[in-house]
Amino acid sequence: MGWSPLEDDKSSGDEVIGDEPYDRVSQCFRDVVADYQRDLKRKPSLRELVGTVKAVLEAQLQDFTSDGATSELAGLTFKTRPIPKRQKYAVGDILKATAANGEPIYGRIFDDSDDLGPMVGVYDSLGMPSRDLDGIIRRSLIVKVFPIHREFLEKRAWLVIGNRAVLKEDKRLPRGPLQIFGTNAQLEVANHYYGLEAAPFRDVDDFMIGKRRGN
C-alpha cells in the first residue's frame, strides 16, 4: 500500500493518507449514495454528505481518531468553486498529459466498465508531437492497462486529443493489477519509468512494462 503526505495547511508534516484507506472511504460513500438512490431516487447533496460525516465524527471521534481522547469536533466546513465543463471520453480515446520534465506523454483508454471505470495504459511516447496519433498508438506500452479514476479524465489531467478504434490485438496488451488510486498513477508510473520521479508506490514494477530508464 502506498502512503502520501497529507497536503493540508494544518498538517504536522508527519500525517499521511493511504491508497487503501482512500478506497475504503470511497466505497463507504458509494454505499451512502446507494441508500439515497434507493429511498429518495437521487444522490445526496454535498451538504448532506458532509453533514453525515460530521454527525458520525461528533458521535465517535474517540473511536476513530488519535485526537479523540483529548478533543471534540467543533465543526466541519467545506468550500466549492465552479469547475469547467467536464471532459467527455470514450474507449479508443488517445490521451495527452505533461510529464515531470514538461514534455508531452500519451496514453489511451482501452476499456471502460461500470465497476472499475476507464482502463488506461501509457505509450513509450515521451516528447512525441500530438499530431502524430497513428505513430503514438504504434508505440509499445510502458505502463500496463489498469483503472484510472474518472475524475482525472473529466477534469482534463489527461486531455483527449483523438480517437482510434480499439482492435483485437489492443485488447491483448498487458494488464496491470485492478487497483484504483487516488492519484494520477498512470502518469506517476510513466515518470518513474523515464527516471523523472522516484517510485510513487512500493509495487510500481507490477504496473510498469520493462525496466526503468534513466539513472
C-alpha positions, 0 to 999 in steps of 0.5 A: 500500500502506498502512503502520501503526505497529507497536503493540508495547511494544518498538517504536522508534516508527519500525517499521511493518507493511504491508497487503501484507506482512500478506497475504503472511504470511497466505497463507504460513500458509494454505499451512502449514495446507494441508500439515497438512490434507493429511498429518495431516487437521487444522490445526496447533496454535498451538504448532506454528505458532509453533514453525515460525516460530521454527525458520525465524527461528533458521535465517535471521534474517540473511536476513530481518531488519535485526537479523540481522547483529548478533543471534540469536533467543533465543526466541519466546513467545506468550500466549492468553486465552479469547475469547467465543463467536464471532459467527455471520453470514450474507449479508443480515446488517445490521451495527452498529459505533461510529464515531470520534465514538461514534455508531452506523454500519451496514453489511451483508454482501452476499456471502460466498465461500470465497476472499475471505470476507464482502463488506461495504459501509457505509450513509450511516447515521451516528447512525441508531437500530438499530431502524430496519433497513428505513430503514438498508438504504434508505440509499445506500452510502458505502463500496463492497462489498469483503472484510472479514476474518472475524475482525472479524465473529466477534469482534463489531467489527461486531455483527449486529443483523438480517437482510434478504434480499439482492435483485437490485438489492443485488447491483448496488451498487458494488464496491470493489477485492478487497483484504483488510486487516488492519484494520477498513477498512470502518469506517476508510473510513466515518470518513474519509468523515464527516471523523472520521479522516484517510485510513487508506490512500493509495487510500481514494477507490477504496473510498469512494462520493462525496466526503468530508464534513466539513472 
